[in-house]
Amino acid sequence: MSNKEKAYKTIRLQIVSGKAAPSSSIGPALGQHGINIMNFCKEFNQRTANNEELPVTAVITVYPNKTFKFTLKQPPTSTLIKKVLGLKLTKKPGSGSKNPGTQVAGSITDTQLREIAKIKENDLNSYSIDEAIKIIAGTAKSMGIDVKDL
């Protein structure tokens, strides 16, 4: 495969680190494009074997000759917030407070926001760590988490 070959499809899948299996939603998503599902699952599991069991986003680029390459993104911001605060990690993204704005699910400090921002730095559209912190604070507020010290 040459680097000049144009990709014809990009697929984004959220998969738990080290838990890719062809029977889940991965099989149908990749199979319809002719990708060897077992090769993807083996490579994904190998590349994420040392990670915690957190969901990561795989951005898969598919080429016309049915080859692929993929990059991995960090876990979703809401998952990292829940992990830092010790909240229950559910499969449902977000899910902090049942009634954000009226019910508070917890509080997060500037130090904790900075810690998450450093992890997510390459995945966010921000020019500085302070801007990244503001993005993460917005996610926390939408989850019903009180933002302290900002």
Secondary structure, 3 states (H helix, E strand, C coil): CCCCCCCCEEEEEEEECCCCCCCCCHHHHHHCCCCCHHHHHHHHHHHCCCCCCCEEEEEEEECCCCCEEEEECCCCHHHHHHHHHCCCCCCCCCCCCCCCCCCCCEEECHHHHHHHHHHHCCCCCCCCHHHHHHHHHHHHHHCCEEECCC
